């Protein structure tokens, strides 16, 4: 009886074990399904984020290369207006005038110096079938590539780009040359002129390499179906035309695309973007495994957890049946293969101990991955805010991202404030970062007092603040409303706490968060207003404030060029101040036009010095003047830089060169004679006779060593003496004209006004009203 009782209890206990094991095995199925679903959701989300980041990188590469080509064309266009080209093209025989040919060579040489990464510069005379270049001089146009000559047969286009493959032993795509063609804006009866600038493809891949991350292959496909390749990479090992996806990209008309394809036995992520400027297609090829390396750990951990549950269930079943022991052993071997990178146990363990060991190792890796995802969340959130501000996103995508990143927007109105810290030039990178993070913290704190919002540091080192508030608070105009109060409070707090100034641009309110990029664009445009209004202020977007006028003080530029040749720094600085006032007083001018005007002024000044000294002139500055110009935010800063740094160096070089060239020459005697007898009747034949030189030799040496013709120098020197007599004596204008050998005072007044932009009477009155004439203002 007792035996039967014990047998029944044993069967009942075995039944309970079987029920428990069956339940645990059934529990594995939903865990496996949920693990797979979690993996694919995470992989899809992260892939979209990485795809967006890759597209943004491609967009920045495209914009930077387009800017490189646009900047190059601006420099070419500035030189295209040089009167030297028209004079040279008008010659009936281009070999007959060595002086004009020398001037053309000087302009072409200065273009080679000013344009970065240029291979060669040519002046092409179409009807005469001749070319001029600094390297080969004047020669036949047969040296040009036949493809270039064929394209120049059509003279209806004033500007275009050509690209062609060169003879090269380089692998795959070989080497390519991009030629910028600019038709000269002059018309002559002799020949039509073109400027040809050859740019090596390495210039574009230098831009790309500065933004490369990881193992990435970059290609550029041009409308003529040439393929530029950074041949230092080796992801694509065959000739490009052998790849079907490249043939598809060449024939395709989409503006951008992102897809995956197996290339040479490896899965690749291919992204391309078409430039709206020149139609070039920028292609990025990245191994899929490199982008998805974080996903493999998630996948392995999910599989490992599922196997762990299976192992637990089978280990329990082994208590009831010995045959389960073999299954457990096989399962452990499988887990060892999956978790081969995990630390091995230090001592011998039974099956359950091994299972526990691998479970703890897998759990540790899981916690590490979760921690890494949490730590990267602020960076992902910041990238999303930057995308929200700089590009138009779909409303549904915006709401999905806001929920994913835990960002709440309780109100329906949004405004963007852009903050730029002033006067950080000369600070270390660490100090700049500290200032910017401090400004961002101050902005967040102040915004949270009055409304909701968020702040982000943008790529070009300014802070963008999104202010979220109700529609009733957005009705009041910006300077008096809440957004204006917040902006002013941020500016005052930065000045008081950090002892620095900041300029703040404020955009208009918008009523949908997916339209916030428009408010950001307006805030950035308002920030550009500091060019006229000055730094350290709060500026508001006004669509009617700045127009698109095109006015340039050409007379001031010509006067500055004349005074550079004379070595008169004081007069140059005065003219720079007048140009600054000229731009400030004209509200119809846009920001871009003002900066382009200063660029043209610098180009004309450099061209003057380079013409005087082609050998040492281009080496005066150790940095690019046009890049430095872009750093300054206000007209006053630009004017101060020109007066304190640029023109003193140019004029010092002109004076040193003139002194060195004329120290032991007959021209030095001529200059001394002119300075002592300027109030007498002087002429080139008279000076040539005094020096016992042929007239042609005297004229040529005077122009080469002084940088001006004899007549131009006499006029300029007498005008300087006229200004001296007007400010230091009480002589009448007619008396001064007679002393300076002008037979008619009206001719003197007309020449003085052409040289100084004022009449003699106005100049005398203005000079007497100044208490500190000749003093240069403080450089902001």
HUJO-V452145 format. One record per pair of residues at least 12 apart in sequence whose C-alpha atoms are under 10 Angstrom apart, sorted by sequence separation. I is the first residue (numbers start at 1). GAP is how many residues later the second one is. If there is no record, write none. Layout:
i	gap
I	GAP
I	GAP
This chain:
i	gap
88	12
108	12
109	12
121	12
122	12
128	12
129	12
130	12
131	12
164	12
165	12
182	12
183	12
217	12
218	12
219	12
258	12
259	12
271	12
272	12
314	12
315	12
316	12
345	12
443	12
444	12
453	12
454	12
455	12
490	12
491	12
507	12
508	12
526	12
527	12
529	12
559	12
560	12
563	12
606	12
629	12
684	12
687	12
698	12
699	12
733	12
734	12
736	12
737	12
748	12
749	12
87	13
88	13
108	13
109	13
120	13
121	13
122	13
128	13
129	13
130	13
131	13
163	13
164	13
165	13
181	13
182	13
183	13
205	13
217	13
218	13
227	13
257	13
258	13
259	13
270	13
271	13
272	13
314	13
315	13
344	13
345	13
453	13
454	13
469	13
491	13
506	13
507	13
508	13
509	13
526	13
527	13
528	13
529	13
559	13
560	13
628	13
629	13
674	13
685	13
723	13
733	13
87	14
108	14
120	14
121	14
122	14
123	14
124	14
130	14
148	14
163	14
164	14
181	14
182	14
205	14
217	14
227	14
257	14
258	14
270	14
271	14
314	14
315	14
343	14
344	14
384	14
421	14
440	14
441	14
452	14
453	14
454	14
469	14
490	14
506	14
507	14
508	14
525	14
526	14
527	14
560	14
580	14
583	14
606	14
673	14
684	14
685	14
722	14
734	14
85	15
88	15
108	15
120	15
122	15
123	15
124	15
125	15
126	15
147	15
148	15
162	15
163	15
164	15
180	15
181	15
182	15
205	15
217	15
218	15
245	15
256	15
257	15
258	15
269	15
270	15
271	15
313	15
342	15
343	15
421	15
440	15
452	15
453	15
467	15
468	15
505	15
506	15
507	15
508	15
524	15
525	15
526	15
557	15
560	15
684	15
721	15
722	15
733	15
734	15
737	15
84	16
85	16
88	16
122	16
124	16
125	16
147	16
148	16
162	16
163	16
179	16
180	16
181	16
204	16
217	16
245	16
256	16
257	16
268	16
269	16
270	16
311	16
312	16
315	16
342	16
385	16
420	16
439	16
440	16
451	16
452	16
453	16
467	16
487	16
488	16
505	16
506	16
507	16
523	16
524	16
525	16
526	16
529	16
556	16
559	16
560	16
671	16
733	16
84	17
87	17
105	17
124	17
147	17
161	17
162	17
163	17
179	17
180	17
181	17
216	17
217	17
218	17
244	17
245	17
255	17
256	17
257	17
268	17
269	17
270	17
311	17
314	17
344	17
384	17
385	17
419	17
440	17
450	17
451	17
452	17
487	17
505	17
506	17
507	17
523	17
524	17
525	17
526	17
529	17
670	17
673	17
722	17
84	18
85	18
105	18
123	18
161	18
162	18
179	18
180	18
215	18
216	18
217	18
245	18
254	18
255	18
256	18
268	18
269	18
270	18
310	18
311	18
336	18
343	18
384	18
421	18
439	18
447	18
450	18
451	18
452	18
487	18
505	18
506	18
507	18
522	18
523	18
525	18
557	18
580	18
669	18
670	18
722	18
84	19
85	19
104	19
122	19
145	19
160	19
161	19
162	19
178	19
179	19
180	19
201	19
215	19
216	19
217	19
227	19
244	19
254	19
255	19
256	19
267	19
268	19
269	19
311	19
332	19
335	19
339	19
342	19
420	19
437	19
447	19
448	19
450	19
451	19
467	19
487	19
504	19
505	19
506	19
507	19
522	19
523	19
526	19
556	19
557	19
579	19
606	19
718	19
721	19
84	20
124	20
129	20
160	20
161	20
177	20
178	20
179	20
215	20
243	20
254	20
255	20
267	20
268	20
269	20
311	20
331	20
332	20
335	20
342	20
381	20
419	20
437	20
443	20
447	20
448	20
504	20
505	20
506	20
507	20
521	20
522	20
556	20
667	20
670	20
83	21
84	21
145	21
159	21
160	21
161	21
177	21
178	21
179	21
209	21
219	21
243	21
253	21
255	21
266	21
267	21
268	21
269	21
310	21
311	21
381	21
384	21
419	21
436	21
443	21
444	21
447	21
505	21
506	21
522	21
625	21
669	21
670	21
718	21
719	21
82	22
84	22
85	22
112	22
122	22
159	22
160	22
177	22
178	22
208	22
225	22
263	22
266	22
267	22
268	22
269	22
329	22
332	22
336	22
339	22
440	22
443	22
444	22
465	22
484	22
504	22
505	22
519	22
556	22
557	22
603	22
666	22
669	22
718	22
84	23
126	23
158	23
159	23
160	23
176	23
177	23
178	23
205	23
227	23
249	23
266	23
268	23
308	23
328	23
332	23
335	23
339	23
342	23
381	23
382	23
439	23
440	23
444	23
483	23
503	23
504	23
505	23
556	23
602	23
603	23
687	23
718	23
108	24
109	24
110	24
157	24
158	24
159	24
176	24
177	24
204	24
205	24
206	24
225	24
226	24
246	24
255	24
261	24
263	24
307	24
308	24
311	24
328	24
331	24
335	24
381	24
419	24
439	24
440	24
483	24
503	24
504	24
505	24
602	24
621	24
667	24
736	24
82	25
108	25
109	25
124	25
157	25
158	25
159	25
175	25
176	25
177	25
204	25
205	25
221	25
225	25
245	25
256	25
258	25
260	25
262	25
307	25
380	25
381	25
436	25
440	25
483	25
503	25
505	25
553	25
576	25
621	25
666	25
684	25
715	25
108	26
109	26
126	26
157	26
158	26
175	26
176	26
202	26
204	26
205	26
224	26
225	26
237	26
238	26
255	26
256	26
257	26
258	26
260	26
261	26
262	26
325	26
332	26
381	26
417	26
436	26
437	26
483	26
503	26
504	26
553	26
599	26
600	26
620	26
666	26
684	26
722	26
733	26
80	27
105	27
107	27
126	27
156	27
158	27
175	27
201	27
202	27
219	27
223	27
236	27
237	27
254	27
256	27
260	27
261	27
307	27
308	27
328	27
378	27
389	27
436	27
479	27
503	27
552	27
599	27
602	27
666	27
683	27
684	27
733	27
79	28
104	28
105	28
106	28
124	28
155	28
201	28
202	28
221	28
222	28
223	28
235	28
236	28
260	28
307	28
377	28
433	28
478	28
598	28
621	28
670	28
682	28
683	28
732	28
733	28
79	29
104	29
105	29
126	29
152	29
201	29
202	29
221	29
235	29
432	29
478	29
553	29
620	29
621	29
682	29
719	29
723	29
732	29
104	30
105	30
151	30
304	30
478	30
552	30
553	30
596	30
599	30
620	30
722	30
79	31
101	31
148	31
152	31
235	31
250	31
304	31
307	31
451	31
477	31
478	31
503	31
504	31
551	31
552	31
595	31
598	31
599	31
667	31
671	31
683	31
76	32
79	32
102	32
105	32
249	32
303	32
450	32
451	32
503	32
504	32
505	32
506	32
507	32
508	32
551	32
666	32
670	32
682	32
719	32
720	32
78	33
104	33
105	33
148	33
235	33
450	33
502	33
503	33
504	33
505	33
506	33
507	33
508	33
617	33
620	33
719	33
723	33
727	33
94	34
162	34
249	34
304	34
474	34
475	34
501	34
502	34
503	34
504	34
505	34
506	34
507	34
508	34
595	34
667	34
668	34
718	34
719	34
726	34
730	34
76	35
93	35
102	35
159	35
161	35
163	35
303	35
304	35
450	35
451	35
474	35
501	35
502	35
503	35
504	35
505	35
506	35
507	35
551	35
595	35
666	35
667	35
671	35
716	35
720	35
726	35
75	36
89	36
94	36
101	36
158	36
159	36
161	36
162	36
163	36
315	36
316	36
447	36
450	36
474	36
500	36
501	36
502	36
503	36
504	36
505	36
506	36
617	36
665	36
666	36
667	36
678	36
715	36
716	36
719	36
720	36
727	36
728	36
101	37
155	37
161	37
163	37
246	37
301	37
315	37
416	37
418	37
449	37
474	37
549	37
551	37
552	37
595	37
598	37
616	37
617	37
668	37
678	37
715	37
719	37
723	37
726	37
727	37
76	38
85	38
163	38
300	38
301	38
414	38
415	38
416	38
417	38
418	38
419	38
448	38
471	38
549	38
550	38
551	38
595	38
667	38
668	38
722	38
726	38
727	38
72	39
75	39
76	39
89	39
155	39
300	39
414	39
416	39
418	39
447	39
471	39
547	39
548	39
549	39
550	39
595	39
662	39
667	39
671	39
674	39
675	39
678	39
679	39
716	39
725	39
726	39
727	39
75	40
311	40
312	40
315	40
411	40
418	40
420	40
421	40
446	40
447	40
464	40
469	40
471	40
546	40
547	40
548	40
549	40
550	40
561	40
565	40
595	40
598	40
602	40
606	40
610	40
613	40
617	40
662	40
665	40
674	40
678	40
715	40
723	40
724	40
727	40
728	40
311	41
410	41
411	41
420	41
421	41
446	41
463	41
464	41
465	41
468	41
470	41
495	41
546	41
547	41
548	41
549	41
552	41
560	41
564	41
594	41
598	41
605	41
606	41
609	41
612	41
613	41
616	41
723	41
726	41
727	41
72	42
73	42
152	42
410	42
411	42
419	42
420	42
421	42
447	42
462	42
467	42
468	42
469	42
545	42
546	42
547	42
548	42
551	42
552	42
605	42
608	42
609	42
612	42
671	42
675	42
679	42
726	42
72	43
95	43
312	43
409	43
410	43
419	43
420	43
443	43
446	43
447	43
468	43
544	43
545	43
546	43
547	43
548	43
550	43
551	43
554	43
557	43
558	43
561	43
562	43
565	43
595	43
661	43
662	43
671	43
674	43
675	43
678	43
71	44
72	44
94	44
311	44
312	44
408	44
409	44
418	44
419	44
420	44
443	44
446	44
492	44
544	44
545	44
546	44
547	44
548	44
549	44
550	44
552	44
553	44
557	44
560	44
561	44
564	44
565	44
598	44
602	44
606	44
609	44
610	44
613	44
661	44
662	44
674	44
723	44
71	45
72	45
408	45
409	45
418	45
419	45
445	45
468	45
491	45
492	45
545	45
546	45
548	45
549	45
552	45
556	45
557	45
560	45
561	45
564	45
602	45
605	45
609	45
612	45
613	45
660	45
661	45
72	46
173	46
309	46
407	46
408	46
417	46
418	46
419	46
443	46
444	46
491	46
551	46
552	46
554	46
558	46
561	46
562	46
608	46
612	46
658	46
659	46
675	46
68	47
308	47
407	47
417	47
418	47
442	47
443	47
446	47
466	47
491	47
550	47
554	47
557	47
558	47
561	47
565	47
658	47
659	47
68	48
148	48
308	48
416	48
417	48
418	48
442	48
443	48
490	48
532	48
552	48
553	48
557	48
560	48
561	48
657	48
658	48
236	49
416	49
417	49
442	49
488	49
532	49
552	49
657	49
658	49
176	50
235	50
308	50
309	50
415	50
416	50
417	50
440	50
443	50
466	50
487	50
488	50
176	51
177	51
221	51
235	51
308	51
415	51
416	51
439	51
442	51
443	51
487	51
488	51
532	51
533	51
584	51
655	51
144	52
175	52
176	52
220	52
222	52
235	52
307	52
414	52
415	52
416	52
439	52
442	52
487	52
531	52
532	52
583	52
584	52
654	52
173	53
174	53
175	53
176	53
216	53
217	53
218	53
219	53
220	53
221	53
222	53
227	53
305	53
414	53
415	53
466	53
531	53
532	53
654	53
173	54
174	54
175	54
218	54
220	54
226	54
227	54
228	54
229	54
304	54
305	54
308	54
413	54
414	54
415	54
439	54
440	54
466	54
484	54
532	54
580	54
581	54
172	55
173	55
174	55
175	55
223	55
224	55
225	55
227	55
304	55
413	55
414	55
439	55
442	55
465	55
484	55
532	55
580	55
581	55
172	56
173	56
174	56
175	56
222	56
223	56
224	56
225	56
411	56
412	56
413	56
414	56
438	56
464	56
484	56
579	56
580	56
124	57
172	57
173	57
174	57
222	57
223	57
305	57
411	57
412	57
413	57
414	57
580	57
679	57
119	58
121	58
164	58
171	58
172	58
173	58
221	58
222	58
223	58
304	58
305	58
409	58
410	58
411	58
412	58
413	58
439	58
532	58
577	58
580	58
679	58
119	59
120	59
121	59
122	59
123	59
124	59
163	59
172	59
221	59
222	59
304	59
409	59
410	59
411	59
412	59
413	59
415	59
435	59
438	59
439	59
464	59
479	59
531	59
532	59
577	59
580	59
679	59
680	59
681	59
682	59
118	60
119	60
123	60
124	60
162	60
163	60
164	60
171	60
220	60
221	60
222	60
302	60
408	60
409	60
410	60
411	60
413	60
414	60
438	60
464	60
479	60
531	60
579	60
580	60
679	60
680	60
681	60
118	61
123	61
130	61
161	61
162	61
163	61
164	61
165	61
170	61
171	61
220	61
221	61
301	61
305	61
413	61
478	61
479	61
529	61
530	61
578	61
678	61
679	61
680	61
681	61
128	62
129	62
131	62
162	62
163	62
164	62
165	62
172	62
219	62
220	62
221	62
300	62
301	62
462	62
478	62
528	62
529	62
532	62
576	62
577	62
678	62
679	62
127	63
128	63
130	63
131	63
132	63
133	63
163	63
164	63
165	63
171	63
219	63
220	63
435	63
439	63
478	63
528	63
531	63
576	63
577	63
678	63
679	63
126	64
127	64
128	64
131	64
163	64
164	64
172	64
218	64
219	64
220	64
301	64
302	64
528	64
531	64
576	64
125	65
126	65
127	65
128	65
131	65
163	65
172	65
173	65
174	65
218	65
219	65
301	65
435	65
577	65
125	66
126	66
127	66
171	66
172	66
173	66
217	66
218	66
219	66
417	66
525	66
573	66
576	66
577	66
124	67
125	67
126	67
171	67
172	67
173	67
217	67
218	67
298	67
389	67
416	67
417	67
573	67
576	67
124	68
125	68
126	68
171	68
172	68
173	68
216	68
217	68
218	68
297	68
298	68
301	68
390	68
415	68
419	68
575	68
124	69
125	69
172	69
216	69
217	69
297	69
385	69
386	69
389	69
414	69
417	69
418	69
573	69
574	69
123	70
124	70
125	70
215	70
216	70
217	70
385	70
386	70
417	70
421	70
572	70
573	70
123	71
124	71
215	71
216	71
298	71
385	71
386	71
419	71
572	71
573	71
576	71
122	72
123	72
124	72
214	72
215	72
297	72
298	72
382	72
384	72
385	72
386	72
419	72
122	73
123	73
214	73
382	73
383	73
385	73
386	73
421	73
570	73
121	74
122	74
123	74
216	74
382	74
383	74
569	74
573	74
121	75
122	75
215	75
294	75
381	75
382	75
383	75
389	75
572	75
573	75
120	76
121	76
122	76
214	76
215	76
382	76
389	76
424	76
572	76
120	77
121	77
214	77
389	77
423	77
424	77
119	78
120	78
121	78
386	78
422	78
423	78
569	78
570	78
118	79
119	79
120	79
294	79
385	79
421	79
422	79
423	79
568	79
569	79
572	79
118	80
119	80
120	80
385	80
421	80
422	80
567	80
568	80
569	80
117	81
118	81
119	81
385	81
420	81
421	81
422	81
567	81
569	81
77	82
115	82
117	82
118	82
420	82
421	82
569	82
116	83
117	83
118	83
419	83
420	83
421	83
564	83
567	83
568	83
569	83
115	84
117	84
419	84
420	84
564	84
567	84
568	84
112	85
117	85
118	85
418	85
419	85
420	85
565	85
566	85
567	85
73	86
111	86
117	86
418	86
419	86
564	86
565	86
567	86
73	87
108	87
116	87
117	87
417	87
418	87
419	87
560	87
564	87
567	87
568	87
417	88
418	88
563	88
564	88
566	88
567	88
108	89
117	89
416	89
417	89
418	89
564	89
565	89
566	89
567	89
416	90
417	90
564	90
565	90
415	91
416	91
417	91
564	91
567	91
612	91
613	91
69	92
415	92
416	92
566	92
612	92
613	92
414	93
415	93
416	93
565	93
611	93
612	93
414	94
415	94
416	94
612	94
613	94
414	95
415	95
612	95
90	96
94	96
413	96
414	96
415	96
611	96
612	96
89	97
90	97
91	97
92	97
93	97
413	97
414	97
86	98
89	98
90	98
91	98
92	98
412	98
413	98
414	98
415	98
535	98
609	98
85	99
86	99
87	99
89	99
90	99
91	99
92	99
412	99
413	99
414	99
534	99
535	99
608	99
85	100
86	100
88	100
89	100
90	100
91	100
411	100
412	100
413	100
416	100
534	100
85	101
86	101
87	101
89	101
90	101
411	101
412	101
414	101
415	101
416	101
531	101
532	101
533	101
534	101
535	101
80	102
82	102
86	102
88	102
89	102
90	102
414	102
415	102
416	102
417	102
418	102
531	102
532	102
533	102
534	102
535	102
80	103
81	103
82	103
83	103
88	103
89	103
413	103
415	103
416	103
417	103
418	103
530	103
531	103
532	103
533	103
534	103
76	104
80	104
81	104
82	104
89	104
409	104
415	104
416	104
418	104
419	104
420	104
529	104
530	104
531	104
532	104
76	105
77	105
79	105
80	105
81	105
86	105
88	105
414	105
415	105
416	105
417	105
418	105
419	105
528	105
529	105
530	105
531	105
76	106
77	106
80	106
86	106
416	106
417	106
418	106
527	106
528	106
531	106
73	107
77	107
86	107
415	107
416	107
417	107
418	107
420	107
531	107
72	108
73	108
76	108
77	108
85	108
415	108
416	108
418	108
419	108
73	109
85	109
417	109
418	109
417	110
69	111
423	112
80	113
422	113
423	113
80	114
399	114
421	114
422	114
80	115
398	115
399	115
420	115
421	115
79	116
398	116
420	116
161	117
395	117
397	117
77	118
160	118
395	118
396	118
76	119
395	119
419	119
76	120
393	120
394	120
395	120
418	120
76	121
392	121
393	121
394	121
417	121
418	121
392	122
393	122
417	122
391	123
392	123
393	123
417	123
73	124
389	124
391	124
392	124
393	124
72	125
388	125
389	125
391	125
392	125
388	126
389	126
390	126
391	126
392	126
72	127
388	127
389	127
390	127
391	127
388	128
389	128
390	128
388	129
389	129
391	129
69	130
387	130
389	130
390	130
391	130
503	130
386	131
389	131
390	131
388	132
389	132
644	132
643	133
644	133
643	134
644	134
68	135
69	135
643	135
644	135
68	136
640	136
643	136
640	137
642	137
65	138
66	138
639	138
640	138
641	138
65	139
68	139
640	139
641	139
64	140
65	140
566	140
639	140
640	140
65	141
565	141
566	141
636	141
637	141
638	141
639	141
62	142
65	142
565	142
566	142
636	142
637	142
638	142
61	143
64	143
65	143
565	143
636	143
637	143
61	144
64	144
636	144
62	145
635	145
61	146
62	146
562	146
634	146
61	147
566	147
60	148
61	148
565	148
632	148
61	149
571	149
58	150
61	150
562	150
566	150
57	151
60	151
61	151
562	151
565	151
566	151
568	152
58	153
563	153
57	154
562	154
566	154
57	155
57	156
563	157
62	158
58	160
575	181
575	182
571	185
563	192
562	193
559	195
560	195
558	196
559	196
560	196
59	197
558	197
559	197
559	198
555	199
556	199
574	199
577	199
555	200
556	200
574	200
577	200
55	201
555	201
556	201
573	201
574	201
55	202
555	202
573	202
574	202
55	203
570	203
571	203
573	203
54	204
570	204
573	204
569	205
570	205
52	206
425	206
570	206
51	207
70	207
425	207
51	208
69	208
66	209
69	209
423	209
65	210
66	210
67	210
422	210
423	210
62	211
66	211
422	211
61	212
62	212
63	212
66	212
58	213
59	213
62	213
63	213
420	213
58	214
59	214
62	214
63	214
66	214
58	215
59	215
62	215
54	216
55	216
58	216
59	216
54	217
55	217
51	218
54	218
55	218
62	218
51	219
62	219
51	220
62	220
61	221
59	223
58	224
58	225
58	226
57	227
55	229
54	230
54	232
51	240
50	241
50	242
47	244
46	245
47	245
535	245
46	246
534	246
46	248
47	248
43	249
46	249
43	251
44	251
43	252
42	253
43	253
40	255
43	255
39	256
42	256
43	256
39	257
40	258
39	259
40	259
38	260
39	260
38	261
39	261
36	262
39	262
35	263
36	263
39	263
35	264
38	264
35	266
36	266
35	267
36	267
34	268
35	268
32	270
35	270
36	270
31	271
32	271
35	271
32	273
33	273
31	274
32	274
31	275
32	275
29	277
32	277
28	278
31	278
28	279
28	280
28	281
29	281
27	282
28	282
27	283
25	284
24	285
25	285
28	285
24	286
25	286
27	286
25	287
26	287
24	288
25	288
24	289
25	289
23	290
24	290
21	291
22	291
21	292
24	292
20	293
21	293
21	294
21	295
22	295
20	296
21	296
20	297
18	298
17	299
18	299
21	299
17	300
17	302
18	302
17	303
14	305
15	305
14	306
53	327
53	330
49	331
52	331
53	331
56	331
52	332
49	334
53	334
49	335
52	335
423	357
45	359
114	489
114	492
110	493
110	496
111	496
110	497
107	500
110	500
106	501
107	501
109	501
110	501
109	502
107	503
106	504
107	504
110	504
114	504
106	505
109	505
113	505
105	506
106	506
109	506
113	506
104	507
106	507
107	507
110	507
103	508
106	508
110	508
116	508
102	509
105	509
106	509
109	509
114	510
114	511
114	512
78	521
79	521
74	522
78	522
82	522
77	523
78	523
75	524
79	524
74	525
75	525
78	525
79	525
82	525
74	526
78	526
75	528
79	528
71	555
99	601
99	605
